Amino acid sequence: MSETSARPLVRHIIPQLSPGGAARAMIGLAKYSDRVGGYRHEVISLGRADRRALALAAAAGIPVISVAEPARAAAMTGDADIVQLHFWNAPELQALLAGGFSAVRVIAWCHVNGASPPHLIPSCLFEVADVVVATAADTLEQALFRAAGAERVALIGGGADFERVAQVPRQPHAAFTVGHVGTLDFAKLHPEFIAMSAAVPGARFVVCGEGAAVPELRRQAEAAGAADRFEFRGYVEDLAAVLGEFDAFGYPLCEGNSTTTELVLQEAMHAGVAPVVLPFGGAASLVVDGESGLVAPSVADYTAALRRLKSDPDERARLGRNAADRARTLYGADNCARQFDTLYARLMGKPKRPRPAARAGALSARFPGAQLLVQSLADAADDFRQSGEGDDEATLFEADRRVAASGIGIGNTVLQYRSCFPGDGLLALWSGLVLRRRGRPALALAEFSRAVRGDCPHWRAAYYLACLARELGSQEILAQASAILREAAPHRGAEFA
């Protein structure tokens, strides 16, 4: 047996291997743990792995396999010494948790703070895992963590791989430049990002990243008369070159976001770029206000903080130096790997044990995806539960109205579950409601059509389909939906006579 194969194997399971922070934290952990030599690491991606993330894993020497079926992924865990689950509310992972495991040792690493839906940390995670690891100190104060006891929980923040920002050459430029790198989605980014930035006169803004909010951000910049001061560059991998242009790192996240140890913020700090953040989510916990950056209490204070740094280069240099010292001392994937290696060693002293499958819920037989979504949202799922299980017409329509009005994070999660369970008629109904509320009538029409074909449990899917078909002028679909209503709900079918 070779020395490599003799080392214990940690097999990571992640909902999807992407270039995002959770996958980068996992790859960094595996890279530095393997480098020390104690443990081998492999990765299973439950969704199709992104080619950019595959390149990162390959460069770190970490084997990756994409396995779409949760049951198959669970069957592949038996030969691992430790299985490490990477948790956020993703349908692929929820399905894996519900299916159970053979005899294994399990660590669950939570890449969200679990403070608000949709990314609540579920009780089933504690039933499956030997140890549940938080990445934010506040998470340990939640009831499930307190009840689990000290031996079954830990706090280990994700760490950035600082090798890609080891050298950050400064790029000469005239205007005060504020950079932002990250996912551009209003489930994470503050909705007033453009306005609070544009209020800094004479400043230039370089925005790097992908996401659903990009068109709206461009529109807002145009409306503010500041389009010439905002440069949207899309996804960037050469972060060192980009950071070299920045005088400050503007990272204002929205209230209620689920972030913890933001890797790109760690990298900006390591590069000596002074950060300005709002007091929401994990970003604020990385920055010591007035010492290693500025934590602005409000939108107005965020603008004032940027103005302050624009006018005082000595202050931003001081904050940048302190930020770099803090990042090198406390953050980084090497620090993270040392902590996990200690945890792995402790877990290796325990025997493997099987994990039973979860009990089926009321919706699971006909609508397994909808059932998983409802379970994942816990107390925040009441509207969805009423929409799926209710029998009073007025109550059902009111529940649907509230489902449609769900916050952007929950709405995005509905669409993700719908994509994972394409045959689930109830998820199709909810997706149609969300998309219609978002002003996407053609996509909503397609979802309501799928709901009708997918055995949606109530005729109102046909009613919503008829309403949209009439709105869009689709006479053929209107006739088909009206025919269903005339048979199932004549009082509603009469509206389309």
C-alpha positions in Angstrom: 0.0 0.0 0.0 1.4 3.4 -0.9 2.0 6.1 1.6 -0.7 8.2 -0.1 -3.4 5.6 0.0 -2.6 4.7 3.6 -3.6 8.1 4.7 -7.2 8.5 5.9 -9.6 9.7 3.2 -11.9 12.7 3.7 -14.6 12.7 1.0 -16.4 16.0 0.7 -19.9 16.3 -0.6 -21.0 19.7 -1.9 -24.3 20.7 -3.6 -22.3 22.1 -6.5 -18.7 22.8 -7.2 -18.7 26.4 -8.4 -16.2 29.3 -8.2 -18.1 30.6 -5.2 -16.9 31.1 -1.7 -18.1 27.7 -0.3 -16.3 25.7 -2.9 -13.2 27.8 -2.7 -13.1 27.4 1.1 -13.5 23.6 0.6 -10.7 23.4 -2.0 -8.4 25.6 0.1 -9.0 23.4 3.2 -8.3 20.2 1.2 -5.2 21.7 -0.4 -3.5 22.7 2.8 -4.6 19.7 4.7 -3.2 17.4 2.0 0.0 19.5 1.9 0.7 18.8 5.6 0.2 15.2 4.7 -2.2 13.8 7.3 -5.3 13.3 5.2 -6.3 12.7 1.6 -9.3 14.6 0.1 -11.8 13.9 -2.7 -14.9 15.8 -3.7 -18.4 14.7 -4.9 -20.4 17.5 -6.6 -24.1 16.8 -6.5 -24.7 19.3 -9.3 -22.7 19.6 -12.5 -19.3 21.0 -11.5 -18.4 24.3 -13.1 -15.3 24.1 -15.4 -13.6 27.0 -13.6 -14.0 25.3 -10.2 -12.8 22.0 -11.7 -9.6 23.9 -12.8 -9.2 25.2 -9.2 -9.6 21.7 -7.8 -7.2 20.2 -10.3 -4.6 22.8 -9.6 -4.8 21.9 -5.9 -4.6 18.2 -6.7 -8.1 17.4 -5.5 -10.0 14.7 -7.5 -13.7 15.7 -8.3 -16.6 13.6 -9.5 -20.1 14.9 -10.4 -22.8 12.6 -9.1 -26.4 13.8 -9.9 -28.3 11.1 -7.9 -28.2 11.6 -4.1 -28.6 7.9 -3.5 -25.6 7.1 -5.6 -23.6 9.7 -3.8 -24.6 8.2 -0.4 -23.5 4.8 -1.6 -20.1 6.1 -2.5 -19.4 7.2 1.1 -18.8 3.8 2.6 -15.0 3.6 1.8 -14.3 7.1 3.2 -12.8 7.5 6.6 -14.7 10.8 7.1 -17.5 12.3 5.0 -17.7 16.1 5.1 -20.9 17.7 4.0 -20.9 21.3 2.9 -24.2 22.8 3.9 -26.4 25.5 2.6 -30.1 25.1 1.6 -29.7 23.3 -1.7 -32.2 20.7 -2.9 -29.5 18.2 -3.9 -28.1 18.2 -0.3 -31.5 18.1 1.3 -32.4 15.0 -0.8 -29.1 13.4 0.3 -29.8 14.1 4.0 -33.3 12.6 3.7 -32.0 9.4 2.2 -29.6 8.4 5.0 -26.2 6.8 4.8 -24.5 3.5 5.5 -21.9 3.3 8.3 -19.9 6.5 8.2 -18.3 9.3 10.2 -19.8 12.7 9.2 -18.8 16.3 9.6 -21.2 19.0 8.4 -19.7 22.4 7.6 -22.2 25.2 7.5 -21.4 27.8 4.9 -24.3 30.0 6.0 -25.1 31.6 9.4 -28.5 29.9 9.6 -30.1 33.0 11.1 -32.9 33.5 8.6 -34.7 31.6 5.8 -34.1 30.2 3.3 -30.7 29.1 4.7 -31.9 27.7 8.1 -29.8 25.0 9.6 -32.1 22.0 9.9 -32.4 19.5 12.8 -31.7 16.6 10.4 -28.2 17.9 9.9 -27.6 17.1 13.6 -29.2 13.7 13.2 -26.8 12.9 10.3 -23.6 14.5 11.5 -21.2 13.5 14.3 -20.0 17.2 14.5 -21.7 20.3 13.0 -19.2 23.0 12.3 -20.4 26.7 12.2 -18.5 29.4 10.3 -19.9 32.3 12.3 -19.8 32.7 16.1 -23.4 33.8 16.3 -24.5 30.5 14.8 -23.4 28.7 18.0 -26.0 30.6 19.9 -28.9 29.0 18.0 -31.0 26.5 19.9 -30.0 23.5 17.9 -26.3 24.2 18.5 -26.8 24.9 22.2 -28.8 21.7 22.6 -26.2 19.5 20.8 -23.5 20.0 23.4 -19.9 21.1 23.1 -18.6 17.8 21.8 -20.9 17.9 18.8 -20.3 21.4 17.6 -17.3 23.5 16.5 -16.5 26.9 15.1 -14.1 26.9 12.1 -14.3 29.8 9.6 -13.7 29.3 5.9 -10.3 30.5 4.8 -9.2 32.1 1.5 -6.2 30.7 -0.3 -3.9 33.7 -0.1 -1.5 32.3 -2.7 -3.5 33.9 -5.5 -3.0 37.3 -3.9 0.5 36.8 -2.6 1.7 39.5 -5.0 -0.6 42.4 -5.7 1.2 45.0 -7.9 -0.3 48.5 -7.6 -1.9 49.8 -10.9 -1.4 53.5 -11.4 -4.7 55.4 -11.8 -6.0 58.9 -11.5 -9.5 58.7 -9.9 -10.2 57.3 -6.4 -11.2 53.8 -7.2 -13.6 51.6 -5.1 -13.7 48.0 -6.0 -16.4 45.3 -5.4 -16.0 41.6 -6.1 -18.7 39.1 -5.5 -22.0 37.5 -6.4 -24.3 40.3 -7.8 -27.6 39.2 -6.5 -29.9 41.3 -4.2 -30.3 38.2 -1.9 -26.7 39.2 -0.9 -25.8 42.7 -2.2 -27.5 45.7 -0.7 -30.3 47.0 -3.0 -28.9 50.6 -2.7 -25.4 49.6 -3.7 -25.4 51.9 -6.7 -27.0 54.9 -5.0 -24.8 54.8 -1.9 -21.7 54.5 -4.1 -22.6 57.1 -6.7 -23.1 59.7 -3.9 -19.3 59.8 -3.6 -18.3 62.6 -6.1 -15.5 61.9 -8.5 -15.1 58.3 -7.5 -14.7 55.4 -9.9 -16.3 52.0 -9.2 -15.1 48.7 -10.6 -17.7 45.9 -10.1 -16.6 42.3 -10.7 -18.9 39.3 -10.6 -21.9 37.6 -12.1 -25.5 37.4 -10.9 -29.1 38.1 -11.6 -28.8 41.8 -10.4 -26.4 42.9 -13.1 -29.1 44.3 -15.5 -30.8 46.2 -12.6 -27.4 47.5 -11.4 -26.6 48.9 -14.9 -30.1 50.4 -15.1 -29.7 52.1 -11.7 -26.3 53.5 -12.7 -27.8 55.0 -15.8 -30.7 56.4 -13.9 -28.3 58.0 -11.4 -26.4 59.7 -14.2 -23.3 57.8 -13.1 -23.0 55.1 -15.8 -19.6 56.5 -16.9 -18.3 55.9 -13.3 -19.3 52.2 -13.0 -17.4 49.5 -14.8 -18.9 46.0 -14.8 -16.3 43.5 -15.6 -18.1 40.2 -15.0 -16.3 37.2 -13.4 -12.6 37.6 -12.8 -10.1 35.0 -11.8 -7.0 37.1 -11.7 -8.0 38.8 -8.5 -4.5 40.1 -7.7 -4.5 42.3 -10.9 -7.9 43.7 -10.0 -7.1 44.4 -6.4 -4.1 46.4 -7.5 -6.4 49.0 -9.0 -8.5 49.5 -5.8 -8.0 52.3 -3.3 -10.9 50.9 -1.1 -13.0 47.7 -1.1 -16.7 48.5 -1.0 -18.6 45.5 0.2 -22.1 46.5 1.4 -24.2 43.4 1.9 -28.0 43.5 2.5 -29.7 43.1 5.9 -30.6 39.5 6.6 -27.9 38.0 4.3 -26.6 34.5 5.3 -22.9 35.1 4.7 -20.2 34.1 7.2 -16.4 34.2 6.4 -16.4 36.1 3.1 -13.3 34.9 1.2 -13.0 37.7 -1.2 -13.1 40.2 1.6 -10.3 38.2 3.3 -8.3 38.4 0.1 -8.9 42.2 -0.3 -7.7 42.7 3.3 -4.7 40.5 2.8 -3.8 42.7 -0.2 -3.9 45.8 2.0 -7.0 47.3 0.5 -9.1 49.1 3.2 -12.6 47.6 3.3 -15.9 49.4 4.0 -18.8 47.2 5.0 -22.3 47.4 6.5 -23.1 45.7 9.8 -24.9 42.8 8.2 -23.7 39.2 7.9 -20.2 37.8 8.0 -18.5 40.8 6.4 -18.9 42.9 9.6 -17.4 40.2 11.7 -14.2 40.2 9.7 -13.5 43.9 10.0 -12.6 45.8 13.2 -14.1 49.2 12.8 -11.6 52.0 12.7 -8.7 49.5 13.0 -8.7 47.2 9.9 -11.5 48.9 8.0 -14.7 50.8 8.5 -18.1 49.3 9.5 -20.8 51.8 8.5 -24.0 51.6 10.6 -26.2 52.8 7.7 -26.4 53.6 4.0 -25.6 57.2 4.7 -22.7 56.3 6.9 -21.4 54.0 4.1 -21.2 56.9 1.7 -19.6 59.1 4.3 -17.0 56.3 5.0 -16.0 56.2 1.3 -15.8 60.0 1.2 -13.6 59.9 4.2 -11.2 57.4 2.6 -11.2 59.4 -0.6 -10.0 62.5 1.1 -7.5 60.9 3.5 -5.0 58.6 1.7 -2.9 58.3 4.9 -5.9 56.9 6.8 -6.8 54.3 4.1 -3.1 53.3 4.0 -3.2 52.7 7.8 -6.4 50.7 7.6 -5.0 48.7 4.7 -1.8 47.8 6.6 -3.9 46.7 9.7 -6.3 44.7 7.4 -3.3 42.9 5.9 -1.9 42.0 9.3 -5.3 40.8 10.6 -5.8 38.6 7.5 -2.4 37.0 7.7 -2.7 36.3 11.4 -6.3 35.1 11.7 -7.7 34.1 8.3 -6.6 32.0 5.4 -7.0 28.4 4.3 -3.9 27.2 6.1 -5.3 28.3 9.4 -8.6 26.6 8.5 -6.9 23.3 7.5 -5.0 23.1 10.8 -8.2 23.4 12.8 -9.9 20.8 10.6 -7.0 18.4 10.9 -7.4 18.5 14.7 -11.1 17.8 14.3 -10.5 14.9 11.9 -8.1 13.3 14.3 -10.7 13.5 17.1 -13.4 12.0 14.9 -11.1 9.2 13.7 -11.2 7.9 17.3 -14.9 7.2 17.0 -16.5 4.2 15.2 -18.5 4.6 12.0 -22.2 4.3 12.4 -25.2 4.2 10.0 -27.6 7.2 9.5 -31.3 6.3 9.0 -33.4 7.9 6.3 -35.8 10.7 7.3 -39.4 10.1 7.8 -41.6 10.9 4.9 -43.8 14.0 5.1 -47.4 14.6 3.9 -46.4 15.8 0.4 -43.5 13.5 -0.2 -45.2 10.7 -2.3 -46.6 13.0 -5.0 -44.4 16.0 -4.6 -41.0 15.1 -3.1 -39.3 18.3 -4.1 -42.0 20.4 -2.6 -41.8 18.3 0.6 -38.1 18.9 0.9 -38.5 22.7 0.3 -41.2 22.9 3.0 -39.0 20.9 5.5 -36.0 23.2 4.7 -37.9 26.4 5.5 -39.2 25.1 8.8 -41.5 27.8 10.4 -41.1 30.0 7.3 -42.9 27.4 5.2 -46.4 28.0 6.5 -47.6 29.7 3.4 -46.2 26.9 1.2 -47.7 24.3 3.4 -51.1 25.9 3.2 -50.8 26.3 -0.6 -50.0 22.6 -0.9 -52.3 21.0 1.6 -55.2 23.4 2.1 -58.7 22.8 0.9 -60.5 26.2 1.3 -60.5 28.2 -1.9 -60.0 31.6 -0.3 -57.3 30.3 2.0 -55.5 28.7 -0.9 -55.5 31.9 -3.0 -54.3 33.9 -0.1 -51.5 31.4 0.6 -50.5 31.7 -3.1 -50.4 35.4 -2.9 -48.0 35.3 0.0 -45.8 32.6 -1.7 -45.6 35.0 -4.7 -44.5 37.8 -2.4 -41.7 35.7 -0.7 -38.4 37.6 -0.3 -35.8 37.3 -3.0 -33.8 34.7 -1.1 -36.8 32.3 -0.6 -38.0 33.0 -4.2 -34.6 32.1 -5.6 -34.6 28.9 -3.5 -38.0 27.9 -4.9 -36.6 28.2 -8.4 -33.6 26.1 -7.5 -35.8 23.3 -6.1 -38.0 23.5 -9.2 -34.9 23.0 -11.4 -33.8 20.0 -9.4 -37.3 18.4 -9.4 -38.6 19.1 -12.9 -41.6 16.8 -12.6 -42.9 18.2 -9.3 -46.2 20.0 -10.2 -46.5 21.8 -6.9 -43.0 23.3 -7.3 -44.0 24.3 -10.8 -47.0 26.2 -9.4 -44.9 28.0 -6.8 -42.2 28.9 -9.4 -45.0 30.3 -11.7 -46.2 32.5 -8.8 -42.7 33.8 -8.0 -41.9 34.5 -11.7 -45.2 36.2 -12.3 -44.6 38.5 -9.3 -41.1 39.2 -10.7 -42.5 40.5 -14.0 -41.6 37.4 -16.0 -45.0 36.4 -17.4 -43.7 34.2 -20.3 -41.6 32.1 -17.9 -44.5 32.0 -15.4 -46.8 30.8 -18.2 -44.5 27.9 -18.9 -44.4 27.0 -15.2 -48.2 27.0 -14.8 -48.4 24.8 -17.9 -46.0 22.4 -16.3 -48.0 22.5 -13.1 -51.1 21.5 -14.9 -49.2 18.6 -16.7 -47.4 17.7 -13.4 -50.6 16.8 -11.5 -50.8 19.9 -9.5 -53.2 19.2 -6.6 -55.7 22.0 -7.4 -57.4 23.5 -10.4 -56.0 27.0 -9.6 -52.9 26.2 -11.6 -55.2 26.1 -14.7 -56.8 29.4 -13.5 -53.4 31.2 -13.3 -52.5 29.7 -16.7 -55.7 31.1 -18.2 -55.2 34.5 -16.7 -51.7 34.8 -18.1 -52.6 33.3 -21.4 -55.3 36.0 -21.8 -52.8 38.7 -20.7 -50.2 37.5 -23.3 -52.7 36.9 -26.0 -52.2 33.1 -26.3 -55.6 32.0 -27.5 -54.7 28.3 -27.8 -53.4 28.0 -24.2 -56.4 30.1 -23.0 -58.8 27.7 -24.6 -57.0 24.6 -23.1 -56.9 26.1 -19.6 -60.6 27.3 -19.8 -61.7 23.8 -20.7 -60.0 22.4 -17.6 -61.7 25.1 -15.5 -65.2 24.6 -16.9 -65.0 21.0 -15.7 -63.1 21.4 -12.4 -64.3 24.9 -11.3 -67.2 26.2 -13.5 -67.5 29.4 -11.4 -63.9 30.3 -12.4 -64.2 29.0 -15.9 -67.1 31.4 -16.5 -64.6 34.3 -16.2 -63.1 33.3 -19.6 -66.2 32.5 -21.5 
